């Protein structure tokens, strides 16, 4: 069984942007809470995951067209492409 080729959004990355602070920028503004964090690989914004009540990272991707996030959780080393629904570890 062959592996699916890495999508163009993931393969185009030359560096990985990491969270500057461990918080969801939008939840802080609205007084919301988060479960896990994801950092956008286009603009570096860190937002909450789909397990969080407000799902800011997905909303950001859909509104901005920014396709890739990295998990900002300690010990997790993976990237997700919203457009191609593909995950890679690094």
N, C-alpha and C positions, 0 to 999 in steps of 0.2 A: 504494500500500500504506500503510495507516494504522499508526501506532505504537500499541503496547499502552499503555493508561493506566497511570500509576504507581500501584502498590498503596497501600492505605490506611496500611500500616505505614511506608512510605517517605514518603508525602505528609504524614504527621502530625508528622514531625520539624521542630522549630523551631530547633535548633542541632545542631552536630556535635561530639561528644565525641572528643577526640584522646588518644593515649597519653600518660600522664604520664611513663613511662619506657619505653625500648625493650627490653622483655623480656616473656616469657610468665610470668605470675605463678604458674601451676601447674607449669610446667617447672622453675622456680627451686626450688620446694618439693620436687620429686621428683628433681632432678638430671637432668632430661630436656633435650632440645635442640629447637630450632625452626627452621623455614625462613623463614616470613613471619609477620607479626602482624596481628591484627584487634582492633578495640576495639568492645565492646558499646555500643550507643547507648541502652540502657535504664539500665545501671548503671555504665558507664565502665570495666569490667574489660578488660584487654588480655591476649589469649590467642593461642595458635598456630593456624595455618591447617590446612586439610585436607591440604596437602603435607607437613606435619610429622608425625612418628611418632605423637604422642598426640592430635592433632586437638582440642585443648581448646576452641577457639571454638565448634565445632559441638556438642560435648558440652554446653557451657554453655548454648547456645541451646535444645537439646532438653530439658535438665533444668529450666531456669528459665522457658522460654516467651518469653524475650527474642528478638524476631524479627530485629533489624537490627544489622549490624556495618559498620564502616568499615575500609578498608585502612589500616594504620598504617605502610605502607612509604613511604619518602621518594619523592616525585614521583608517587605514585599517589593519585588523587582519585575514589574510587568507594565506593558503599554496596551492600550485599547484604542482601536479605530472605530468610531461610531458609524462612519459611512459604510465600511466593509464588514463591520461586526467581526473583527479579527483581533485576537490577543497574541502578543508575543512576550516571552520572558527575556530578560537580559542579565 
